[in-house]
Each structure stands twice: as C-alpha cells, then as structure tokens.
C-alpha cells in the first residue's frame, strides 16, 4: 500500500495528513523522503504506526521509480517518451 492508498483507506485528504499538502504530494509521487518528524505527524494524523507510514512512503518511491509513466500520468515525462522514440 502506497501513501495515497493509505490516505484513502483512512478517509483523509492531503490537507488532513498532519503535514503540508505539498509535502504529502511530493511523498505520494516519490519525489521526497519523509524525515522522522514528518513520519510521526503523518502517523498521528492517520492513526497508524510510524512503520506503516514509512512502508507506505517506501512503496510510493518504489512505484514512482518502477512505473515511470504509469505512476505519473499526465506529467511531461509520459508525453516526452513517444516523441523521443519517433524521432
């Protein structure tokens, strides 16, 4: 379960996650790693253990790294790929 799935399963929005919305979005897309304080605040807001939050963030990074376009739909990366192959 990645961070987005964890938020949804707990019925929370990015604004209700206990940290800044921008941080949550970056964590969901695997662009940042959470520090100890962020992990603790997320865990408190989501009412789960810190290990659950850490694992969810790790899964978000894994999916972003492995999935490329699949995990980042609508980004410039997904659109740039076909142009490079065609040229």
PDB file as gemmi writes it, atoms N, CA and C in Angstrom:
CRYST1    1.000    1.000    1.000  90.00  90.00  90.00 P 1                      
ATOM      1  N   UNK A   1       0.857  -1.183   0.000  1.00  0.00           N  
ATOM      2  CA  UNK A   1       0.000   0.000   0.000  1.00  0.00           C  
ATOM      3  C   UNK A   1       0.892   1.232   0.000  1.00  0.00           C  
ATOM      4  N   UNK A   2       0.678   2.114  -0.976  1.00  0.00           N  
ATOM      5  CA  UNK A   2       1.455   3.340  -1.009  1.00  0.00           C  
ATOM      6  C   UNK A   2       0.766   4.425  -0.172  1.00  0.00           C  
ATOM      7  N   UNK A   3       1.381   5.593  -0.120  1.00  0.00           N  
ATOM      8  CA  UNK A   3       0.858   6.649   0.746  1.00  0.00           C  
ATOM      9  C   UNK A   3      -0.525   7.127   0.304  1.00  0.00           C  
ATOM     10  N   UNK A   4      -0.750   7.231  -0.993  1.00  0.00           N  
ATOM     11  CA  UNK A   4      -2.065   7.656  -1.472  1.00  0.00           C  
ATOM     12  C   UNK A   4      -3.141   6.663  -1.038  1.00  0.00           C  
ATOM     13  N   UNK A   5      -2.858   5.386  -1.189  1.00  0.00           N  
ATOM     14  CA  UNK A   5      -3.807   4.350  -0.771  1.00  0.00           C  
ATOM     15  C   UNK A   5      -4.036   4.384   0.741  1.00  0.00           C  
ATOM     16  N   UNK A   6      -2.975   4.645   1.493  1.00  0.00           N  
ATOM     17  CA  UNK A   6      -3.102   4.737   2.947  1.00  0.00           C  
ATOM     18  C   UNK A   6      -4.012   5.902   3.327  1.00  0.00           C  
ATOM     19  N   UNK A   7      -3.793   7.054   2.708  1.00  0.00           N  
ATOM     20  CA  UNK A   7      -4.653   8.211   2.976  1.00  0.00           C  
ATOM     21  C   UNK A   7      -6.117   7.877   2.684  1.00  0.00           C  
ATOM     22  N   UNK A   8      -6.356   7.284   1.520  1.00  0.00           N  
ATOM     23  CA  UNK A   8      -7.730   6.939   1.136  1.00  0.00           C  
ATOM     24  C   UNK A   8      -8.349   5.941   2.106  1.00  0.00           C  
ATOM     25  N   UNK A   9      -7.573   4.951   2.508  1.00  0.00           N  
ATOM     26  CA  UNK A   9      -8.105   3.924   3.418  1.00  0.00           C  
ATOM     27  C   UNK A   9      -8.444   4.490   4.792  1.00  0.00           C  
ATOM     28  N   UNK A  10      -7.783   5.577   5.159  1.00  0.00           N  
ATOM     29  CA  UNK A  10      -8.034   6.214   6.457  1.00  0.00           C  
ATOM     30  C   UNK A  10      -9.048   7.353   6.331  1.00  0.00           C  
ATOM     31  N   UNK A  11      -9.529   7.599   5.106  1.00  0.00           N  
ATOM     32  CA  UNK A  11     -10.521   8.652   4.895  1.00  0.00           C  
ATOM     33  C   UNK A  11      -9.979  10.056   5.061  1.00  0.00           C  
ATOM     34  N   UNK A  12      -8.711  10.234   4.738  1.00  0.00           N  
ATOM     35  CA  UNK A  12      -8.067  11.541   4.901  1.00  0.00           C  
ATOM     36  C   UNK A  12      -7.693  12.133   3.550  1.00  0.00           C  
ATOM     37  N   UNK A  13      -7.713  13.453   3.475  1.00  0.00           N  
ATOM     38  CA  UNK A  13      -7.250  14.163   2.291  1.00  0.00           C  
ATOM     39  C   UNK A  13      -5.802  14.592   2.519  1.00  0.00           C  
ATOM     40  N   UNK A  14      -5.176  15.125   1.483  1.00  0.00           N  
ATOM     41  CA  UNK A  14      -3.800  15.606   1.639  1.00  0.00           C  
ATOM     42  C   UNK A  14      -3.723  16.743   2.652  1.00  0.00           C  
ATOM     43  N   UNK A  15      -4.803  17.477   2.794  1.00  0.00           N  
ATOM     44  CA  UNK A  15      -4.828  18.583   3.770  1.00  0.00           C  
ATOM     45  C   UNK A  15      -5.022  18.098   5.205  1.00  0.00           C  
ATOM     46  N   UNK A  16      -5.475  16.878   5.377  1.00  0.00           N  
ATOM     47  CA  UNK A  16      -5.728  16.326   6.713  1.00  0.00           C  
ATOM     48  C   UNK A  16      -4.634  15.365   7.162  1.00  0.00           C  
ATOM     49  N   UNK A  17      -3.514  15.368   6.475  1.00  0.00           N  
ATOM     50  CA  UNK A  17      -2.466  14.382   6.732  1.00  0.00           C  
ATOM     51  C   UNK A  17      -1.512  14.751   7.861  1.00  0.00           C  
ATOM     52  N   UNK A  18      -1.646  15.941   8.411  1.00  0.00           N  
ATOM     53  CA  UNK A  18      -0.795  16.318   9.536  1.00  0.00           C  
ATOM     54  C   UNK A  18       0.474  17.049   9.153  1.00  0.00           C  
ATOM     55  N   UNK A  19       0.766  17.127   7.855  1.00  0.00           N  
ATOM     56  CA  UNK A  19       1.919  17.865   7.345  1.00  0.00           C  
ATOM     57  C   UNK A  19       1.429  18.692   6.153  1.00  0.00           C  
ATOM     58  N   UNK A  20       2.315  19.471   5.562  1.00  0.00           N  
ATOM     59  CA  UNK A  20       1.888  20.333   4.457  1.00  0.00           C  
ATOM     60  C   UNK A  20       1.394  19.510   3.267  1.00  0.00           C  
ATOM     61  N   UNK A  21       0.437  20.086   2.576  1.00  0.00           N  
ATOM     62  CA  UNK A  21      -0.126  19.423   1.398  1.00  0.00           C  
ATOM     63  C   UNK A  21       0.957  19.164   0.358  1.00  0.00           C  
ATOM     64  N   UNK A  22       1.856  20.130   0.168  1.00  0.00           N  
ATOM     65  CA  UNK A  22       2.928  19.967  -0.811  1.00  0.00           C  
ATOM     66  C   UNK A  22       3.845  18.804  -0.465  1.00  0.00           C  
ATOM     67  N   UNK A  23       4.140  18.636   0.821  1.00  0.00           N  
ATOM     68  CA  UNK A  23       4.973  17.510   1.242  1.00  0.00           C  
ATOM     69  C   UNK A  23       4.269  16.197   0.942  1.00  0.00           C  
ATOM     70  N   UNK A  24       2.990  16.120   1.255  1.00  0.00           N  
ATOM     71  CA  UNK A  24       2.232  14.891   1.001  1.00  0.00           C  
ATOM     72  C   UNK A  24       2.242  14.561  -0.488  1.00  0.00           C  
ATOM     73  N   UNK A  25       2.026  15.549  -1.323  1.00  0.00           N  
ATOM     74  CA  UNK A  25       2.018  15.320  -2.771  1.00  0.00           C  
ATOM     75  C   UNK A  25       3.387  14.827  -3.244  1.00  0.00           C  
ATOM     76  N   UNK A  26       4.450  15.450  -2.739  1.00  0.00           N  
ATOM     77  CA  UNK A  26       5.798  15.003  -3.102  1.00  0.00           C  
ATOM     78  C   UNK A  26       6.060  13.578  -2.629  1.00  0.00           C  
ATOM     79  N   UNK A  27       5.588  13.242  -1.437  1.00  0.00           N  
ATOM     80  CA  UNK A  27       5.764  11.884  -0.918  1.00  0.00           C  
ATOM     81  C   UNK A  27       4.984  10.878  -1.754  1.00  0.00           C  
ATOM     82  N   UNK A  28       3.764  11.220  -2.118  1.00  0.00           N  
ATOM     83  CA  UNK A  28       2.930  10.330  -2.930  1.00  0.00           C  
ATOM     84  C   UNK A  28       3.601  10.032  -4.267  1.00  0.00           C  
ATOM     85  N   UNK A  29       4.230  11.036  -4.855  1.00  0.00           N  
ATOM     86  CA  UNK A  29       4.867  10.868  -6.163  1.00  0.00           C  
ATOM     87  C   UNK A  29       6.320  10.409  -6.058  1.00  0.00           C  
ATOM     88  N   UNK A  30       6.778  10.121  -4.850  1.00  0.00           N  
ATOM     89  CA  UNK A  30       8.119   9.599  -4.663  1.00  0.00           C  
ATOM     90  C   UNK A  30       9.225  10.600  -4.908  1.00  0.00           C  
ATOM     91  N   UNK A  31       8.910  11.878  -4.840  1.00  0.00           N  
ATOM     92  CA  UNK A  31       9.904  12.919  -5.101  1.00  0.00           C  
ATOM     93  C   UNK A  31      10.714  13.286  -3.868  1.00  0.00           C  
ATOM     94  N   UNK A  32      10.205  12.942  -2.697  1.00  0.00           N  
ATOM     95  CA  UNK A  32      10.896  13.242  -1.431  1.00  0.00           C  
ATOM     96  C   UNK A  32      10.773  12.058  -0.498  1.00  0.00           C  
ATOM     97  N   UNK A  33      11.695  12.004   0.442  1.00  0.00           N  
ATOM     98  CA  UNK A  33      11.612  11.016   1.510  1.00  0.00           C  
ATOM     99  C   UNK A  33      11.255  11.743   2.796  1.00  0.00           C  
ATOM    100  N   UNK A  34      10.385  11.165   3.605  1.00  0.00           N  
ATOM    101  CA  UNK A  34       9.983  11.846   4.839  1.00  0.00           C  
ATOM    102  C   UNK A  34      11.049  11.733   5.916  1.00  0.00           C  
ATOM    103  N   UNK A  35      11.188  12.784   6.694  1.00  0.00           N  
ATOM    104  CA  UNK A  35      12.059  12.743   7.856  1.00  0.00           C  
ATOM    105  C   UNK A  35      11.299  12.178   9.046  1.00  0.00           C  
ATOM    106  N   UNK A  36      11.983  11.981  10.154  1.00  0.00           N  
ATOM    107  CA  UNK A  36      11.338  11.411  11.346  1.00  0.00           C  
ATOM    108  C   UNK A  36      10.134  12.208  11.845  1.00  0.00           C  
ATOM    109  N   UNK A  37      10.228  13.532  11.807  1.00  0.00           N  
ATOM    110  CA  UNK A  37       9.116  14.365  12.275  1.00  0.00           C  
ATOM    111  C   UNK A  37       7.902  14.209  11.375  1.00  0.00           C  
ATOM    112  N   UNK A  38       8.120  14.216  10.064  1.00  0.00           N  
ATOM    113  CA  UNK A  38       7.014  14.052   9.125  1.00  0.00           C  
ATOM    114  C   UNK A  38       6.365  12.685   9.289  1.00  0.00           C  
ATOM    115  N   UNK A  39       7.164  11.653   9.463  1.00  0.00           N  
ATOM    116  CA  UNK A  39       6.617  10.306   9.661  1.00  0.00           C  
ATOM    117  C   UNK A  39       5.744  10.269  10.909  1.00  0.00           C  
ATOM    118  N   UNK A  40       6.236  10.873  11.976  1.00  0.00           N  
ATOM    119  CA  UNK A  40       5.476  10.882  13.238  1.00  0.00           C  
ATOM    120  C   UNK A  40       4.160  11.644  13.079  1.00  0.00           C  
ATOM    121  N   UNK A  41       4.214  12.813  12.441  1.00  0.00           N  
ATOM    122  CA  UNK A  41       2.995  13.615  12.258  1.00  0.00           C  
ATOM    123  C   UNK A  41       1.991  12.906  11.354  1.00  0.00           C  
ATOM    124  N   UNK A  42       2.467  12.290  10.282  1.00  0.00           N  
ATOM    125  CA  UNK A  42       1.576  11.529   9.405  1.00  0.00           C  
ATOM    126  C   UNK A  42       0.937  10.373  10.172  1.00  0.00           C  
ATOM    127  N   UNK A  43       1.738   9.669  10.943  1.00  0.00           N  
ATOM    128  CA  UNK A  43       1.228   8.533  11.713  1.00  0.00           C  
ATOM    129  C   UNK A  43       0.150   8.972  12.700  1.00  0.00           C  
ATOM    130  N   UNK A  44       0.369  10.087  13.377  1.00  0.00           N  
ATOM    131  CA  UNK A  44      -0.627  10.603  14.319  1.00  0.00           C  
ATOM    132  C   UNK A  44      -1.915  10.995  13.603  1.00  0.00           C  
ATOM    133  N   UNK A  45      -1.787  11.698  12.494  1.00  0.00           N  
ATOM    134  CA  UNK A  45      -2.970  12.154  11.760  1.00  0.00           C  
ATOM    135  C   UNK A  45      -3.759  10.993  11.170  1.00  0.00           C  
ATOM    136  N   UNK A  46      -3.035   9.952  10.713  1.00  0.00           N  
ATOM    137  CA  UNK A  46      -3.693   8.810  10.086  1.00  0.00           C  
ATOM    138  C   UNK A  46      -4.051   7.711  11.087  1.00  0.00           C  
ATOM    139  N   UNK A  47      -3.609   7.902  12.326  1.00  0.00           N  
ATOM    140  CA  UNK A  47      -3.884   6.946  13.401  1.00  0.00           C  
ATOM    141  C   UNK A  47      -3.368   5.554  13.066  1.00  0.00           C  
ATOM    142  N   UNK A  48      -2.107   5.527  12.624  1.00  0.00           N  
ATOM    143  CA  UNK A  48      -1.413   4.276  12.344  1.00  0.00           C  
ATOM    144  C   UNK A  48      -0.015   4.378  12.933  1.00  0.00           C  
ATOM    145  N   UNK A  49       0.703   3.281  12.931  1.00  0.00           N  
ATOM    146  CA  UNK A  49       2.065   3.278  13.435  1.00  0.00           C  
ATOM    147  C   UNK A  49       3.029   3.940  12.465  1.00  0.00           C  
ATOM    148  N   UNK A  50       4.141   4.415  12.985  1.00  0.00           N  
ATOM    149  CA  UNK A  50       5.146   5.058  12.141  1.00  0.00           C  
ATOM    150  C   UNK A  50       5.689   4.089  11.097  1.00  0.00           C  
ATOM    151  N   UNK A  51       5.763   2.797  11.452  1.00  0.00           N  
ATOM    152  CA  UNK A  51       6.275   1.818  10.499  1.00  0.00           C  
ATOM    153  C   UNK A  51       5.344   1.667   9.288  1.00  0.00           C  
ATOM    154  N   UNK A  52       4.044   1.871   9.505  1.00  0.00           N  
ATOM    155  CA  UNK A  52       3.069   1.800   8.412  1.00  0.00           C  
ATOM    156  C   UNK A  52       3.277   2.978   7.461  1.00  0.00           C  
ATOM    157  N   UNK A  53       3.477   4.158   8.020  1.00  0.00           N  
ATOM    158  CA  UNK A  53       3.714   5.351   7.198  1.00  0.00           C  
ATOM    159  C   UNK A  53       5.015   5.207   6.428  1.00  0.00           C  
ATOM    160  N   UNK A  54       6.069   4.748   7.105  1.00  0.00           N  
ATOM    161  CA  UNK A  54       7.366   4.578   6.448  1.00  0.00           C  
ATOM    162  C   UNK A  54       7.249   3.594   5.287  1.00  0.00           C  
ATOM    163  N   UNK A  55       6.589   2.478   5.515  1.00  0.00           N  
ATOM    164  CA  UNK A  55       6.419   1.466   4.462  1.00  0.00           C  
ATOM    165  C   UNK A  55       5.611   2.021   3.289  1.00  0.00           C  
ATOM    166  N   UNK A  56       4.580   2.809   3.583  1.00  0.00           N  
ATOM    167  CA  UNK A  56       3.758   3.401   2.527  1.00  0.00           C  
ATOM    168  C   UNK A  56       4.577   4.388   1.697  1.00  0.00           C  
ATOM    169  N   UNK A  57       5.409   5.169   2.349  1.00  0.00           N  
ATOM    170  CA  UNK A  57       6.261   6.119   1.621  1.00  0.00           C  
ATOM    171  C   UNK A  57       7.280   5.383   0.766  1.00  0.00           C  
ATOM    172  N   UNK A  58       7.847   4.313   1.294  1.00  0.00           N  
ATOM    173  CA  UNK A  58       8.792   3.499   0.525  1.00  0.00           C  
ATOM    174  C   UNK A  58       8.116   2.899  -0.701  1.00  0.00           C  
ATOM    175  N   UNK A  59       6.888   2.451  -0.547  1.00  0.00           N  
ATOM    176  CA  UNK A  59       6.136   1.887  -1.666  1.00  0.00           C  
ATOM    177  C   UNK A  59       5.850   2.960  -2.716  1.00  0.00           C  
ATOM    178  N   UNK A  60       5.562   4.181  -2.274  1.00  0.00           N  
ATOM    179  CA  UNK A  60       5.342   5.280  -3.215  1.00  0.00           C  
ATOM    180  C   UNK A  60       6.593   5.533  -4.044  1.00  0.00           C  
ATOM    181  N   UNK A  61       7.750   5.515  -3.401  1.00  0.00           N  
ATOM    182  CA  UNK A  61       9.020   5.712  -4.108  1.00  0.00           C  
ATOM    183  C   UNK A  61       9.254   4.556  -5.081  1.00  0.00           C  
ATOM    184  N   UNK A  62       9.002   3.335  -4.636  1.00  0.00           N  
ATOM    185  CA  UNK A  62       9.212   2.164  -5.472  1.00  0.00           C  
ATOM    186  C   UNK A  62       8.342   2.238  -6.728  1.00  0.00           C  
ATOM    187  N   UNK A  63       7.081   2.572  -6.537  1.00  0.00           N  
ATOM    188  CA  UNK A  63       6.162   2.655  -7.680  1.00  0.00           C  
ATOM    189  C   UNK A  63       6.559   3.771  -8.634  1.00  0.00           C  
ATOM    190  N   UNK A  64       6.980   4.898  -8.102  1.00  0.00           N  
ATOM    191  CA  UNK A  64       7.397   6.007  -8.951  1.00  0.00           C  
ATOM    192  C   UNK A  64       8.634   5.631  -9.755  1.00  0.00           C  
ATOM    193  N   UNK A  65       9.558   4.916  -9.134  1.00  0.00           N  
ATOM    194  CA  UNK A  65      10.788   4.504  -9.811  1.00  0.00           C  
ATOM    195  C   UNK A  65      10.531   3.422 -10.845  1.00  0.00           C  
ATOM    196  N   UNK A  66       9.724   2.451 -10.492  1.00  0.00           N  
ATOM    197  CA  UNK A  66       9.472   1.310 -11.376  1.00  0.00           C  
ATOM    198  C   UNK A  66       8.457   1.622 -12.459  1.00  0.00           C  
ATOM    199  N   UNK A  67       7.444   2.425 -12.115  1.00  0.00           N  
ATOM    200  CA  UNK A  67       6.343   2.633 -13.039  1.00  0.00           C  
ATOM    201  C   UNK A  67       6.543   3.719 -14.056  1.00  0.00           C  
ATOM    202  N   UNK A  68       7.377   4.681 -13.778  1.00  0.00           N  
ATOM    203  CA  UNK A  68       7.582   5.780 -14.714  1.00  0.00           C  
ATOM    204  C   UNK A  68       6.284   6.440 -15.116  1.00  0.00           C  
ATOM    205  N   UNK A  69       5.894   6.260 -16.361  1.00  0.00           N  
ATOM    206  CA  UNK A  69       4.689   6.907 -16.879  1.00  0.00           C  
ATOM    207  C   UNK A  69       3.433   6.412 -16.179  1.00  0.00           C  
ATOM    208  N   UNK A  70       3.384   5.141 -15.820  1.00  0.00           N  
ATOM    209  CA  UNK A  70       2.179   4.576 -15.211  1.00  0.00           C  
ATOM    210  C   UNK A  70       1.871   5.243 -13.879  1.00  0.00           C  
ATOM    211  N   UNK A  71       2.902   5.587 -13.098  1.00  0.00           N  
ATOM    212  CA  UNK A  71       2.655   6.181 -11.793  1.00  0.00           C  
ATOM    213  C   UNK A  71       2.583   7.701 -11.856  1.00  0.00           C  
ATOM    214  N   UNK A  72       2.920   8.288 -13.004  1.00  0.00           N  
ATOM    215  CA  UNK A  72       2.937   9.745 -13.123  1.00  0.00           C  
ATOM    216  C   UNK A  72       2.102  10.188 -14.312  1.00  0.00           C  
ATOM    217  N   UNK A  73       0.898   9.691 -14.414  1.00  0.00           N  
ATOM    218  CA  UNK A  73       0.041  10.036 -15.532  1.00  0.00           C  
ATOM    219  C   UNK A  73      -0.153  11.542 -15.604  1.00  0.00           C  
ATOM    220  N   UNK A  74      -0.112  12.048 -16.824  1.00  0.00           N  
ATOM    221  CA  UNK A  74      -0.357  13.468 -17.022  1.00  0.00           C  
ATOM    222  C   UNK A  74       0.869  14.332 -16.863  1.00  0.00           C  
ATOM    223  N   UNK A  75       2.040  13.738 -16.607  1.00  0.00           N  
ATOM    224  CA  UNK A  75       3.248  14.545 -16.476  1.00  0.00           C  
ATOM    225  C   UNK A  75       3.916  14.691 -17.821  1.00  0.00           C  
ATOM    226  N   UNK A  76       4.821  15.610 -17.923  1.00  0.00           N  
ATOM    227  CA  UNK A  76       5.565  15.800 -19.149  1.00  0.00           C  
ATOM    228  C   UNK A  76       6.395  14.583 -19.513  1.00  0.00           C  
ATOM    229  N   UNK A  77       6.864  13.817 -18.518  1.00  0.00           N  
ATOM    230  CA  UNK A  77       7.672  12.638 -18.780  1.00  0.00           C  
ATOM    231  C   UNK A  77       6.925  11.636 -19.655  1.00  0.00           C  
ATOM    232  N   UNK A  78       5.676  11.413 -19.357  1.00  0.00           N  
ATOM    233  CA  UNK A  78       4.890  10.423 -20.097  1.00  0.00           C  
ATOM    234  C   UNK A  78       4.689  10.870 -21.542  1.00  0.00           C  
ATOM    235  N   UNK A  79       4.587  12.162 -21.756  1.00  0.00           N  
ATOM    236  CA  UNK A  79       4.350  12.665 -23.095  1.00  0.00           C  
ATOM    237  C   UNK A  79       5.646  12.774 -23.892  1.00  0.00           C  
ATOM    238  N   UNK A  80       6.768  12.938 -23.226  1.00  0.00           N  
ATOM    239  CA  UNK A  80       8.039  13.088 -23.915  1.00  0.00           C  
ATOM    240  C   UNK A  80       8.525  11.750 -24.487  1.00  0.00           C  
ATOM    241  N   UNK A  81       8.192  10.673 -23.865  1.00  0.00           N  
ATOM    242  CA  UNK A  81       8.667   9.353 -24.281  1.00  0.00           C  
ATOM    243  C   UNK A  81       8.340   9.029 -25.728  1.00  0.00           C  
ATOM    244  N   UNK A  82       7.091   9.109 -26.180  1.00  0.00           N  
ATOM    245  CA  UNK A  82       6.794   8.782 -27.570  1.00  0.00           C  
ATOM    246  C   UNK A  82       7.508   9.678 -28.568  1.00  0.00           C  
ATOM    247  N   UNK A  83       7.684  10.934 -28.268  1.00  0.00           N  
ATOM    248  CA  UNK A  83       8.349  11.853 -29.175  1.00  0.00           C  
ATOM    249  C   UNK A  83       9.807  11.435 -29.385  1.00  0.00           C  
ATOM    250  N   UNK A  84      10.469  10.975 -28.325  1.00  0.00           N  
ATOM    251  CA  UNK A  84      11.852  10.542 -28.432  1.00  0.00           C  
ATOM    252  C   UNK A  84      11.947   9.273 -29.264  1.00  0.00           C  
ATOM    253  N   UNK A  85      10.993   8.367 -29.141  1.00  0.00           N  
ATOM    254  CA  UNK A  85      11.021   7.111 -29.878  1.00  0.00           C  
ATOM    255  C   UNK A  85      10.756   7.347 -31.363  1.00  0.00           C  
ATOM    256  N   UNK A  86       9.911   8.318 -31.669  1.00  0.00           N  
ATOM    257  CA  UNK A  86       9.550   8.580 -33.045  1.00  0.00           C  
ATOM    258  C   UNK A  86      10.616   9.337 -33.814  1.00  0.00           C  
ATOM    259  N   UNK A  87      11.552   9.965 -33.103  1.00  0.00           N  
ATOM    260  CA  UNK A  87      12.496  10.830 -33.775  1.00  0.00           C  
ATOM    261  C   UNK A  87      13.755  10.177 -34.038  1.00  0.00           C  
TER     262      UNK A  87                                                      
END                                                                             
